[in-house]
Amino acid sequence: MVSKKRGEPSPTSLARAERQRVAAEEGARAMADVERKSAAVRTNMERLRALRQAREAEQAIAQAALPPAAKKKRKASAKRTLSPRQAS
């Protein structure tokens, strides 16, 4: 049997180590990208929330400035008469 020297890594283990290193770097880049995108989404949500709240506040002020709406009177409707067919 041929024994390997413990000091020299095999080409297979070198390739595996390189793939693991590349995968770790790509994973770190992907996580940073996800975090950057989620921060942008949160910033946009805060901006939109502020705009919506300002618009709702303006609408509430405008609604409060209007006089209360007068209630509409219902028309007195004539009673319906039933036809002979409907009466039976």
C-alpha positions as a Markdown table, in Angstrom:
| # | Residue | x | y | z |
|---|---|---|---|---|
| 1 | Met | 0.0 | 0.0 | 0.0 |
| 2 | Val | 1.0 | 3.5 | -0.7 |
| 3 | Ser | 0.8 | 5.8 | 2.3 |
| 4 | Lys | 0.2 | 9.5 | 1.9 |
| 5 | Lys | 2.2 | 12.1 | 3.7 |
| 6 | Arg | 0.1 | 13.9 | 6.2 |
| 7 | Gly | 1.6 | 17.3 | 5.4 |
| 8 | Glu | 0.5 | 17.5 | 1.8 |
| 9 | Pro | -3.3 | 17.9 | 1.1 |
| 10 | Ser | -4.6 | 15.9 | -1.8 |
| 11 | Pro | -5.8 | 17.7 | -4.9 |
| 12 | Thr | -9.4 | 16.6 | -4.0 |
| 13 | Ser | -9.2 | 18.2 | -0.6 |
| 14 | Leu | -7.7 | 21.3 | -2.1 |
| 15 | Ala | -10.6 | 21.6 | -4.6 |
| 16 | Arg | -13.1 | 20.9 | -1.8 |
| 17 | Ala | -11.6 | 23.6 | 0.4 |
| 18 | Glu | -11.6 | 26.1 | -2.5 |
| 19 | Arg | -15.3 | 25.3 | -3.3 |
| 20 | Gln | -16.1 | 25.8 | 0.4 |
| 21 | Arg | -14.2 | 29.1 | 0.5 |
| 22 | Val | -16.0 | 30.4 | -2.6 |
| 23 | Ala | -19.4 | 29.2 | -1.3 |
| 24 | Ala | -18.8 | 31.0 | 2.0 |
| 25 | Glu | -17.8 | 34.3 | 0.2 |
| 26 | Glu | -20.9 | 34.1 | -2.1 |
| 27 | Gly | -23.1 | 33.3 | 0.9 |
| 28 | Ala | -21.7 | 36.4 | 2.8 |
| 29 | Arg | -22.3 | 38.5 | -0.3 |
| 30 | Ala | -25.9 | 37.2 | -0.7 |
| 31 | Met | -26.7 | 37.8 | 3.0 |
| 32 | Ala | -25.3 | 41.4 | 2.7 |
| 33 | Asp | -27.4 | 41.9 | -0.4 |
| 34 | Val | -30.6 | 40.6 | 1.3 |
| 35 | Glu | -29.9 | 42.9 | 4.3 |
| 36 | Arg | -29.4 | 45.9 | 2.1 |
| 37 | Lys | -32.6 | 45.2 | 0.2 |
| 38 | Ser | -34.6 | 44.7 | 3.4 |
| 39 | Ala | -33.2 | 48.0 | 4.8 |
| 40 | Ala | -34.3 | 49.7 | 1.6 |
| 41 | Val | -37.8 | 48.2 | 1.9 |
| 42 | Arg | -38.1 | 49.3 | 5.5 |
| 43 | Thr | -37.0 | 52.9 | 4.6 |
| 44 | Asn | -39.6 | 53.0 | 1.8 |
| 45 | Met | -42.3 | 51.7 | 4.1 |
| 46 | Glu | -41.5 | 54.4 | 6.6 |
| 47 | Arg | -41.7 | 57.1 | 3.9 |
| 48 | Leu | -45.0 | 55.8 | 2.6 |
| 49 | Arg | -46.4 | 55.5 | 6.1 |
| 50 | Ala | -45.5 | 59.1 | 6.8 |
| 51 | Leu | -47.2 | 60.2 | 3.6 |
| 52 | Arg | -50.3 | 58.2 | 4.3 |
| 53 | Gln | -50.6 | 59.6 | 7.9 |
| 54 | Ala | -50.1 | 63.2 | 6.6 |
| 55 | Arg | -52.8 | 62.6 | 4.0 |
| 56 | Glu | -55.2 | 61.1 | 6.6 |
| 57 | Ala | -54.5 | 64.0 | 8.9 |
| 58 | Glu | -55.3 | 66.5 | 6.2 |
| 59 | Gln | -58.5 | 64.7 | 5.3 |
| 60 | Ala | -59.5 | 64.6 | 9.0 |
| 61 | Ile | -59.0 | 68.3 | 9.3 |
| 62 | Ala | -60.9 | 69.0 | 6.1 |
| 63 | Gln | -63.8 | 66.7 | 7.3 |
| 64 | Ala | -63.9 | 68.5 | 10.7 |
| 65 | Ala | -64.1 | 71.9 | 8.9 |
| 66 | Leu | -67.2 | 70.9 | 7.0 |
| 67 | Pro | -70.6 | 71.4 | 8.6 |
| 68 | Pro | -72.4 | 68.2 | 9.6 |
| 69 | Ala | -74.4 | 66.8 | 6.8 |
| 70 | Ala | -78.2 | 67.3 | 7.1 |
| 71 | Lys | -80.2 | 64.1 | 7.3 |
| 72 | Lys | -82.2 | 63.4 | 4.3 |
| 73 | Lys | -85.9 | 63.2 | 4.7 |
| 74 | Arg | -87.5 | 60.1 | 3.4 |
| 75 | Lys | -90.3 | 60.5 | 0.9 |
| 76 | Ala | -93.6 | 59.1 | 2.0 |
| 77 | Ser | -94.2 | 56.4 | -0.5 |
| 78 | Ala | -97.7 | 55.4 | -1.7 |
| 79 | Lys | -98.7 | 51.9 | -0.5 |
| 80 | Arg | -98.5 | 49.4 | -3.2 |
| 81 | Thr | -101.7 | 47.6 | -4.2 |
| 82 | Leu | -101.5 | 44.0 | -5.0 |
| 83 | Ser | -102.7 | 42.6 | -8.2 |
| 84 | Pro | -105.2 | 39.8 | -8.1 |
| 85 | Arg | -102.4 | 37.3 | -9.0 |
| 86 | Gln | -100.2 | 38.5 | -6.1 |
| 87 | Ala | -103.0 | 38.5 | -3.6 |
| 88 | Ser | -103.6 | 34.8 | -3.8 |
